[in-house]
Amino acid sequence: MSKRKKRTIRYEVADDIQTRFTDIVRTLNLRHIDLEKVVCVRSFGSSTKRIIARCHGMSKVLQIAMKIEAFYALEFISERFDKLSDKEQEETIIHELMHIPKNFGGGFRHHGHVSAENVKLMHERYQNAKKDKI
Ligand SMILES: [Zn+2]
């Protein structure tokens, strides 16, 4: 065993976030997102100071090697995400799902598209669509 203290990161499938993610995808009618192939995960003990969440994709090489289609995991860092307001959490979920490209190919859309402004617009669309449903 090394003497250096090693941080252990723990991951848990986050059903509560998954429910909110699913509601956002359905309400905004984002048909390119395959709900069976995106899983929201909460992580604990991450040493990252600035990241609240991140989007994990899957390279084409792995997809071919493993003979599976693209899959995404949206990771939410508990120490940071769980402290946010409901609105900020929704915006964070929207931010991460906006990284998933239209072709659902395993890669990412970058921050030119996933900008604070576009996330805000998407969040407004979500709130308006929810109001219309009631
Ligand atoms: Zn991002």
Backbone and ligand atoms as CSV (ligand in chain L), in Angstrom:
chain,resi,resn,atom,element,x,y,z
A,1,MET,N,N,0.838,-1.202,0.000
A,1,MET,CA,C,0.000,0.000,0.000
A,1,MET,C,C,0.869,1.246,0.000
A,2,SER,N,N,0.477,2.192,-0.782
A,2,SER,CA,C,1.225,3.455,-0.805
A,2,SER,C,C,0.844,4.294,0.405
A,3,LYS,N,N,1.796,5.110,0.840
A,3,LYS,CA,C,1.540,5.930,2.031
A,3,LYS,C,C,0.663,7.130,1.681
A,4,ARG,N,N,0.764,7.508,0.412
A,4,ARG,CA,C,-0.018,8.661,0.001
A,4,ARG,C,C,-1.512,8.361,0.134
A,5,LYS,N,N,-2.219,9.340,0.673
A,5,LYS,CA,C,-3.667,9.150,0.796
A,5,LYS,C,C,-4.294,9.202,-0.577
A,6,LYS,N,N,-5.030,8.187,-0.888
A,6,LYS,CA,C,-5.673,8.177,-2.190
A,6,LYS,C,C,-7.158,8.407,-2.006
A,7,ARG,N,N,-7.655,9.347,-2.764
A,7,ARG,CA,C,-9.091,9.605,-2.717
A,7,ARG,C,C,-9.816,8.499,-3.441
A,8,THR,N,N,-10.845,7.994,-2.823
A,8,THR,CA,C,-11.643,7.029,-3.558
A,8,THR,C,C,-12.939,7.700,-3.989
A,9,ILE,N,N,-13.202,7.574,-5.237
A,9,ILE,CA,C,-14.435,8.143,-5.771
A,9,ILE,C,C,-15.468,7.026,-5.853
A,10,ARG,N,N,-16.638,7.340,-5.400
A,10,ARG,CA,C,-17.716,6.356,-5.409
A,10,ARG,C,C,-18.795,6.845,-6.386
A,11,TYR,N,N,-19.352,5.933,-7.131
A,11,TYR,CA,C,-20.404,6.290,-8.088
A,11,TYR,C,C,-21.689,5.539,-7.771
A,12,GLU,N,N,-22.787,6.227,-7.953
A,12,GLU,CA,C,-24.089,5.590,-7.750
A,12,GLU,C,C,-25.023,6.013,-8.874
A,13,VAL,N,N,-25.783,5.083,-9.395
A,13,VAL,CA,C,-26.800,5.464,-10.373
A,13,VAL,C,C,-27.795,6.373,-9.660
A,14,ALA,N,N,-28.105,7.515,-10.281
A,14,ALA,CA,C,-28.925,8.539,-9.619
A,14,ALA,C,C,-30.334,8.554,-10.205
A,15,ASP,N,N,-31.204,7.740,-9.621
A,15,ASP,CA,C,-32.574,7.644,-10.143
A,15,ASP,C,C,-33.317,8.978,-10.068
A,16,ASP,N,N,-33.034,9.751,-9.017
A,16,ASP,CA,C,-33.732,11.039,-8.880
A,16,ASP,C,C,-33.346,11.995,-10.007
A,17,ILE,N,N,-32.062,12.038,-10.341
A,17,ILE,CA,C,-31.624,12.917,-11.432
A,17,ILE,C,C,-32.126,12.359,-12.764
A,18,GLN,N,N,-32.107,11.033,-12.887
A,18,GLN,CA,C,-32.576,10.389,-14.115
A,18,GLN,C,C,-34.034,10.780,-14.411
A,19,THR,N,N,-34.862,10.812,-13.367
A,19,THR,CA,C,-36.276,11.188,-13.526
A,19,THR,C,C,-36.393,12.612,-14.045
A,20,ARG,N,N,-35.586,13.503,-13.505
A,20,ARG,CA,C,-35.636,14.904,-13.947
A,20,ARG,C,C,-35.089,15.043,-15.369
A,21,PHE,N,N,-34.032,14.303,-15.648
A,21,PHE,CA,C,-33.449,14.290,-16.996
A,21,PHE,C,C,-34.500,13.813,-18.018
A,22,THR,N,N,-35.182,12.716,-17.689
A,22,THR,CA,C,-36.201,12.158,-18.584
A,22,THR,C,C,-37.311,13.169,-18.824
A,23,ASP,N,N,-37.731,13.845,-17.774
A,23,ASP,CA,C,-38.786,14.859,-17.908
A,23,ASP,C,C,-38.336,15.992,-18.831
A,24,ILE,N,N,-37.101,16.409,-18.693
A,24,ILE,CA,C,-36.568,17.491,-19.534
A,24,ILE,C,C,-36.534,17.042,-20.997
A,25,VAL,N,N,-36.024,15.842,-21.240
A,25,VAL,CA,C,-35.905,15.333,-22.616
A,25,VAL,C,C,-37.291,15.204,-23.264
A,26,ARG,N,N,-38.257,14.664,-22.501
A,26,ARG,CA,C,-39.617,14.473,-23.047
A,26,ARG,C,C,-40.311,15.811,-23.248
A,27,THR,N,N,-40.199,16.696,-22.261
A,27,THR,CA,C,-40.880,17.991,-22.339
A,27,THR,C,C,-40.337,18.815,-23.499
A,28,LEU,N,N,-39.032,18.759,-23.713
A,28,LEU,CA,C,-38.425,19.526,-24.800
A,28,LEU,C,C,-38.446,18.753,-26.127
A,29,ASN,N,N,-38.959,17.513,-26.062
A,29,ASN,CA,C,-39.105,16.700,-27.264
A,29,ASN,C,C,-37.773,16.521,-28.001
A,30,LEU,N,N,-36.756,16.175,-27.252
A,30,LEU,CA,C,-35.418,15.998,-27.832
A,30,LEU,C,C,-35.281,14.566,-28.336
A,31,ARG,N,N,-35.749,14.353,-29.570
A,31,ARG,CA,C,-35.871,12.983,-30.074
A,31,ARG,C,C,-34.547,12.296,-30.364
A,32,HIS,N,N,-33.479,13.088,-30.493
A,32,HIS,CA,C,-32.186,12.456,-30.796
A,32,HIS,C,C,-31.596,11.767,-29.567
A,33,ILE,N,N,-32.161,12.048,-28.404
A,33,ILE,CA,C,-31.619,11.441,-27.191
A,33,ILE,C,C,-32.349,10.137,-26.892
A,34,ASP,N,N,-31.590,9.051,-26.927
A,34,ASP,CA,C,-32.137,7.726,-26.650
A,34,ASP,C,C,-32.134,7.519,-25.136
A,35,LEU,N,N,-33.329,7.583,-24.552
A,35,LEU,CA,C,-33.426,7.523,-23.083
A,35,LEU,C,C,-32.927,6.198,-22.502
A,36,GLU,N,N,-32.885,5.173,-23.341
A,36,GLU,CA,C,-32.379,3.876,-22.874
A,36,GLU,C,C,-30.855,3.871,-22.790
A,37,LYS,N,N,-30.240,4.859,-23.427
A,37,LYS,CA,C,-28.782,4.826,-23.546
A,37,LYS,C,C,-28.096,6.029,-22.928
A,38,VAL,N,N,-28.764,6.639,-21.981
A,38,VAL,CA,C,-28.130,7.700,-21.191
A,38,VAL,C,C,-28.458,7.423,-19.739
A,39,VAL,N,N,-27.439,7.351,-18.914
A,39,VAL,CA,C,-27.669,7.084,-17.494
A,39,VAL,C,C,-27.038,8.197,-16.663
A,40,CYS,N,N,-27.803,8.704,-15.714
A,40,CYS,CA,C,-27.311,9.735,-14.797
A,40,CYS,C,C,-26.701,9.064,-13.571
A,41,VAL,N,N,-25.507,9.509,-13.243
A,41,VAL,CA,C,-24.746,8.915,-12.144
A,41,VAL,C,C,-24.310,10.028,-11.199
A,42,ARG,N,N,-24.334,9.734,-9.910
A,42,ARG,CA,C,-23.841,10.697,-8.931
A,42,ARG,C,C,-22.481,10.204,-8.448
A,43,SER,N,N,-21.513,11.121,-8.366
A,43,SER,CA,C,-20.211,10.706,-7.837
A,43,SER,C,C,-19.955,11.409,-6.510
A,44,PHE,N,N,-19.237,10.714,-5.659
A,44,PHE,CA,C,-18.898,11.217,-4.325
A,44,PHE,C,C,-17.392,11.160,-4.153
A,45,GLY,N,N,-16.838,12.207,-3.546
A,45,GLY,CA,C,-15.409,12.187,-3.219
A,45,GLY,C,C,-14.500,12.629,-4.339
A,46,SER,N,N,-15.049,13.298,-5.328
A,46,SER,CA,C,-14.206,13.809,-6.409
A,46,SER,C,C,-13.410,15.006,-5.888
A,47,SER,N,N,-12.164,15.087,-6.325
A,47,SER,CA,C,-11.328,16.181,-5.816
A,47,SER,C,C,-11.486,17.441,-6.652
A,48,THR,N,N,-12.249,17.350,-7.714
A,48,THR,CA,C,-12.390,18.511,-8.579
A,48,THR,C,C,-13.106,19.652,-7.865
A,49,LYS,N,N,-12.543,20.837,-8.061
A,49,LYS,CA,C,-13.070,21.984,-7.329
A,49,LYS,C,C,-14.099,22.759,-8.143
A,50,ARG,N,N,-13.958,22.695,-9.440
A,50,ARG,CA,C,-14.783,23.581,-10.264
A,50,ARG,C,C,-15.865,22.890,-11.062
A,51,ILE,N,N,-15.695,21.610,-11.292
A,51,ILE,CA,C,-16.665,20.928,-12.147
A,51,ILE,C,C,-17.864,20.463,-11.328
A,52,ILE,N,N,-19.047,20.740,-11.850
A,52,ILE,CA,C,-20.275,20.336,-11.168
A,52,ILE,C,C,-20.775,19.010,-11.746
A,53,ALA,N,N,-20.540,18.856,-13.028
A,53,ALA,CA,C,-21.051,17.677,-13.721
A,53,ALA,C,C,-20.234,17.480,-14.986
A,54,ARG,N,N,-20.321,16.294,-15.549
A,54,ARG,CA,C,-19.679,16.092,-16.847
A,54,ARG,C,C,-20.378,14.997,-17.640
A,55,CYS,N,N,-20.164,15.089,-18.932
A,55,CYS,CA,C,-20.815,14.175,-19.871
A,55,CYS,C,C,-19.755,13.201,-20.377
A,56,HIS,N,N,-19.999,11.911,-20.207
A,56,HIS,CA,C,-19.069,10.893,-20.693
A,56,HIS,C,C,-19.680,10.223,-21.920
A,57,GLY,N,N,-18.916,10.159,-22.969
A,57,GLY,CA,C,-19.392,9.483,-24.175
A,57,GLY,C,C,-18.651,8.189,-24.381
A,58,MET,N,N,-18.613,7.749,-25.617
A,58,MET,CA,C,-17.931,6.490,-25.899
A,58,MET,C,C,-17.330,6.561,-27.286
A,59,SER,N,N,-16.054,6.294,-27.390
A,59,SER,CA,C,-15.389,6.428,-28.687
A,59,SER,C,C,-15.893,5.369,-29.668
A,60,LYS,N,N,-15.793,5.693,-30.934
A,60,LYS,CA,C,-16.172,4.759,-31.996
A,60,LYS,C,C,-15.395,3.448,-31.875
A,61,VAL,N,N,-14.128,3.562,-31.502
A,61,VAL,CA,C,-13.286,2.357,-31.388
A,61,VAL,C,C,-13.871,1.405,-30.344
A,62,LEU,N,N,-14.238,1.935,-29.205
A,62,LEU,CA,C,-14.837,1.082,-28.167
A,62,LEU,C,C,-16.169,0.499,-28.618
A,63,GLN,N,N,-16.953,1.313,-29.304
A,63,GLN,CA,C,-18.258,0.824,-29.776
A,63,GLN,C,C,-18.081,-0.372,-30.712
A,64,ILE,N,N,-17.096,-0.248,-31.604
A,64,ILE,CA,C,-16.858,-1.339,-32.559
A,64,ILE,C,C,-16.252,-2.538,-31.850
A,65,ALA,N,N,-15.290,-2.276,-30.975
A,65,ALA,CA,C,-14.621,-3.371,-30.269
A,65,ALA,C,C,-15.596,-4.127,-29.367
A,66,MET,N,N,-16.488,-3.383,-28.716
A,66,MET,CA,C,-17.415,-4.023,-27.779
A,66,MET,C,C,-18.716,-4.443,-28.456
A,67,LYS,N,N,-18.828,-4.107,-29.749
A,67,LYS,CA,C,-20.035,-4.437,-30.528
A,67,LYS,C,C,-21.293,-3.881,-29.864
A,68,ILE,N,N,-21.187,-2.651,-29.413
A,68,ILE,CA,C,-22.364,-1.994,-28.844
A,68,ILE,C,C,-22.495,-0.592,-29.439
A,69,GLU,N,N,-23.698,-0.046,-29.321
A,69,GLU,CA,C,-23.928,1.304,-29.824
A,69,GLU,C,C,-23.537,2.326,-28.774
A,70,ALA,N,N,-23.471,3.569,-29.222
A,70,ALA,CA,C,-23.045,4.652,-28.333
A,70,ALA,C,C,-23.877,4.694,-27.057
A,71,PHE,N,N,-23.221,5.076,-26.005
A,71,PHE,CA,C,-23.833,5.153,-24.692
A,71,PHE,C,C,-23.273,6.392,-24.016
A,72,TYR,N,N,-24.095,7.053,-23.237
A,72,TYR,CA,C,-23.623,8.230,-22.508
A,72,TYR,C,C,-23.903,8.078,-21.018
A,73,ALA,N,N,-23.005,8.607,-20.205
A,73,ALA,CA,C,-23.249,8.722,-18.769
A,73,ALA,C,C,-23.098,10.198,-18.403
A,74,LEU,N,N,-24.079,10.728,-17.695
A,74,LEU,CA,C,-23.975,12.092,-17.190
A,74,LEU,C,C,-23.638,11.984,-15.718
A,75,GLU,N,N,-22.470,12.513,-15.379
A,75,GLU,CA,C,-21.991,12.405,-13.994
A,75,GLU,C,C,-22.241,13.715,-13.261
A,76,PHE,N,N,-22.826,13.621,-12.097
A,76,PHE,CA,C,-23.108,14.797,-11.269
A,76,PHE,C,C,-22.323,14.654,-9.973
A,77,ILE,N,N,-21.487,15.645,-9.695
A,77,ILE,CA,C,-20.613,15.563,-8.527
A,77,ILE,C,C,-21.397,16.014,-7.293
A,78,SER,N,N,-21.688,15.056,-6.451
A,78,SER,CA,C,-22.602,15.277,-5.326
A,78,SER,C,C,-22.238,16.494,-4.488
A,79,GLU,N,N,-20.961,16.614,-4.129
A,79,GLU,CA,C,-20.522,17.698,-3.241
A,79,GLU,C,C,-20.872,19.077,-3.805
A,80,ARG,N,N,-20.986,19.162,-5.111
A,80,ARG,CA,C,-21.301,20.456,-5.717
A,80,ARG,C,C,-22.741,20.514,-6.226
A,81,PHE,N,N,-23.147,19.505,-6.932
A,81,PHE,CA,C,-24.488,19.513,-7.542
A,81,PHE,C,C,-25.594,19.578,-6.487
A,82,ASP,N,N,-25.447,18.791,-5.444
A,82,ASP,CA,C,-26.534,18.700,-4.459
A,82,ASP,C,C,-26.730,19.977,-3.647
A,83,LYS,N,N,-25.775,20.890,-3.743
A,83,LYS,CA,C,-25.900,22.163,-3.022
A,83,LYS,C,C,-26.640,23.221,-3.841
A,84,LEU,N,N,-26.827,22.959,-5.106
A,84,LEU,CA,C,-27.437,23.967,-5.983
A,84,LEU,C,C,-28.944,24.063,-5.764
A,85,SER,N,N,-29.509,25.185,-6.198
A,85,SER,CA,C,-30.966,25.346,-6.174
A,85,SER,C,C,-31.571,24.445,-7.251
A,86,ASP,N,N,-32.880,24.233,-7.167
A,86,ASP,CA,C,-33.559,23.417,-8.175
A,86,ASP,C,C,-33.313,23.946,-9.581
A,87,LYS,N,N,-33.390,25.253,-9.716
A,87,LYS,CA,C,-33.204,25.870,-11.042
A,87,LYS,C,C,-31.782,25.627,-11.552
A,88,GLU,N,N,-30.809,25.813,-10.672
A,88,GLU,CA,C,-29.416,25.594,-11.075
A,88,GLU,C,C,-29.178,24.123,-11.428
A,89,GLN,N,N,-29.837,23.244,-10.695
A,89,GLN,CA,C,-29.697,21.819,-11.006
A,89,GLN,C,C,-30.290,21.509,-12.378
A,90,GLU,N,N,-31.447,22.096,-12.662
A,90,GLU,CA,C,-32.063,21.889,-13.979
A,90,GLU,C,C,-31.149,22.404,-15.077
A,91,GLU,N,N,-30.573,23.566,-14.844
A,91,GLU,CA,C,-29.667,24.128,-15.844
A,91,GLU,C,C,-28.440,23.239,-16.031
A,92,THR,N,N,-27.981,22.643,-14.948
A,92,THR,CA,C,-26.823,21.745,-15.035
A,92,THR,C,C,-27.177,20.492,-15.844
A,93,ILE,N,N,-28.360,19.949,-15.601
A,93,ILE,CA,C,-28.794,18.764,-16.356
A,93,ILE,C,C,-28.912,19.131,-17.841
A,94,ILE,N,N,-29.503,20.295,-18.110
A,94,ILE,CA,C,-29.648,20.756,-19.499
A,94,ILE,C,C,-28.278,20.958,-20.145
A,95,HIS,N,N,-27.373,21.576,-19.401
A,95,HIS,CA,C,-26.012,21.779,-19.920
A,95,HIS,C,C,-25.413,20.431,-20.360
A,96,GLU,N,N,-25.502,19.441,-19.489
A,96,GLU,CA,C,-24.873,18.148,-19.808
A,96,GLU,C,C,-25.557,17.466,-20.982
A,97,LEU,N,N,-26.879,17.524,-21.040
A,97,LEU,CA,C,-27.551,16.827,-22.147
A,97,LEU,C,C,-27.309,17.541,-23.475
A,98,MET,N,N,-27.025,18.839,-23.411
A,98,MET,CA,C,-26.721,19.560,-24.648
A,98,MET,C,C,-25.373,19.168,-25.239
A,99,HIS,N,N,-24.535,18.514,-24.451
A,99,HIS,CA,C,-23.261,18.007,-24.988
A,99,HIS,C,C,-23.485,16.800,-25.904
A,100,ILE,N,N,-24.664,16.179,-25.808
A,100,ILE,CA,C,-24.944,15.006,-26.649
A,100,ILE,C,C,-25.331,15.480,-28.046
A,101,PRO,N,N,-24.589,15.069,-29.065
A,101,PRO,CA,C,-24.865,15.573,-30.415
A,101,PRO,C,C,-26.094,14.931,-31.041
A,102,LYS,N,N,-26.579,15.584,-32.102
A,102,LYS,CA,C,-27.789,15.115,-32.803
A,102,LYS,C,C,-27.635,13.691,-33.338
A,103,ASN,N,N,-26.420,13.302,-33.710
A,103,ASN,CA,C,-26.245,11.954,-34.270
A,103,ASN,C,C,-26.097,10.878,-33.191
A,104,PHE,N,N,-26.070,11.286,-31.940
A,104,PHE,CA,C,-25.960,10.350,-30.810
A,104,PHE,C,C,-24.840,9.342,-31.068
A,105,GLY,N,N,-23.708,9.855,-31.549
A,105,GLY,CA,C,-22.660,8.965,-32.021
A,105,GLY,C,C,-21.589,8.605,-31.001
A,106,GLY,N,N,-21.715,9.109,-29.800
A,106,GLY,CA,C,-20.709,8.799,-28.782
A,106,GLY,C,C,-19.787,9.974,-28.496
A,107,GLY,N,N,-19.755,10.954,-29.409
A,107,GLY,CA,C,-18.914,12.142,-29.223
A,107,GLY,C,C,-19.674,13.257,-28.516
A,108,PHE,N,N,-19.138,14.472,-28.627
A,108,PHE,CA,C,-19.693,15.599,-27.874
A,108,PHE,C,C,-19.890,16.837,-28.735
A,109,ARG,N,N,-20.840,17.643,-28.326
A,109,ARG,CA,C,-20.891,19.015,-28.819
A,109,ARG,C,C,-20.133,19.860,-27.810
A,110,HIS,N,N,-19.425,20.860,-28.335
A,110,HIS,CA,C,-18.531,21.616,-27.466
A,110,HIS,C,C,-19.175,22.884,-26.931
A,111,HIS,N,N,-18.383,23.630,-26.168
A,111,HIS,CA,C,-18.972,24.764,-25.456
A,111,HIS,C,C,-19.341,25.948,-26.348
A,112,GLY,N,N,-18.963,25.918,-27.651
A,112,GLY,CA,C,-19.483,26.920,-28.567
A,112,GLY,C,C,-21.004,26.814,-28.631
A,113,HIS,N,N,-21.476,25.576,-28.653
A,113,HIS,CA,C,-22.919,25.304,-28.675
A,113,HIS,C,C,-23.487,25.265,-27.254
A,114,VAL,N,N,-22.788,24.577,-26.379
A,114,VAL,CA,C,-23.263,24.450,-24.994
A,114,VAL,C,C,-22.779,25.673,-24.213
A,115,SER,N,N,-23.346,26.823,-24.543
A,115,SER,CA,C,-22.922,28.067,-23.884
A,115,SER,C,C,-23.932,28.412,-22.805
A,116,ALA,N,N,-23.518,29.282,-21.891
A,116,ALA,CA,C,-24.409,29.709,-20.809
A,116,ALA,C,C,-25.705,30.274,-21.389
A,117,GLU,N,N,-25.571,31.011,-22.496
A,117,GLU,CA,C,-26.732,31.627,-23.117
A,117,GLU,C,C,-27.700,30.584,-23.691
A,118,ASN,N,N,-27.146,29.599,-24.409
A,118,ASN,CA,C,-28.006,28.552,-24.980
A,118,ASN,C,C,-28.655,27.689,-23.908
A,119,VAL,N,N,-27.919,27.461,-22.819
A,119,VAL,CA,C,-28.478,26.676,-21.711
A,119,VAL,C,C,-29.654,27.446,-21.109
A,120,LYS,N,N,-29.478,28.757,-20.958
A,120,LYS,CA,C,-30.546,29.600,-20.402
A,120,LYS,C,C,-31.786,29.566,-21.289
A,121,LEU,N,N,-31.572,29.674,-22.588
A,121,LEU,CA,C,-32.693,29.634,-23.536
A,121,LEU,C,C,-33.440,28.299,-23.443
A,122,MET,N,N,-32.659,27.236,-23.382
A,122,MET,CA,C,-33.239,25.889,-23.306
A,122,MET,C,C,-34.018,25.735,-22.004
A,123,HIS,N,N,-33.495,26.293,-20.933
A,123,HIS,CA,C,-34.170,26.205,-19.641
A,123,HIS,C,C,-35.486,26.982,-19.668
A,124,GLU,N,N,-35.475,28.134,-20.335
A,124,GLU,CA,C,-36.716,28.916,-20.476
A,124,GLU,C,C,-37.750,28.141,-21.287
A,125,ARG,N,N,-37.278,27.502,-22.365
A,125,ARG,CA,C,-38.181,26.684,-23.180
A,125,ARG,C,C,-38.799,25.569,-22.342
A,126,TYR,N,N,-37.979,24.988,-21.500
A,126,TYR,CA,C,-38.439,23.896,-20.635
A,126,TYR,C,C,-39.512,24.397,-19.671
A,127,GLN,N,N,-39.247,25.530,-19.034
A,127,GLN,CA,C,-40.216,26.077,-18.076
A,127,GLN,C,C,-41.522,26.449,-18.765
A,128,ASN,N,N,-41.438,27.059,-19.944
A,128,ASN,CA,C,-42.647,27.438,-20.676
A,128,ASN,C,C,-43.433,26.205,-21.099
A,129,ALA,N,N,-42.729,25.185,-21.581
A,129,ALA,CA,C,-43.394,23.971,-22.018
A,129,ALA,C,C,-44.084,23.286,-20.844
A,130,LYS,N,N,-43.473,23.370,-19.686
A,130,LYS,CA,C,-44.073,22.772,-18.488
A,130,LYS,C,C,-45.335,23.515,-18.082
A,131,LYS,N,N,-45.279,24.840,-18.191
A,131,LYS,CA,C,-46.451,25.669,-17.860
A,131,LYS,C,C,-47.609,25.317,-18.775
A,132,ASP,N,N,-47.290,25.135,-20.070
A,132,ASP,CA,C,-48.339,24.825,-21.043
A,132,ASP,C,C,-49.003,23.476,-20.769
A,133,LYS,N,N,-48.225,22.582,-20.151
A,133,LYS,CA,C,-48.755,21.238,-19.896
A,133,LYS,C,C,-49.817,21.249,-18.813
A,134,ILE,N,N,-49.696,22.186,-17.883
A,134,ILE,CA,C,-50.614,22.206,-16.725
A,134,ILE,C,C,-51.987,22.775,-17.135
L,1,ZN,ZN,ZN,-19.911,21.468,-20.428
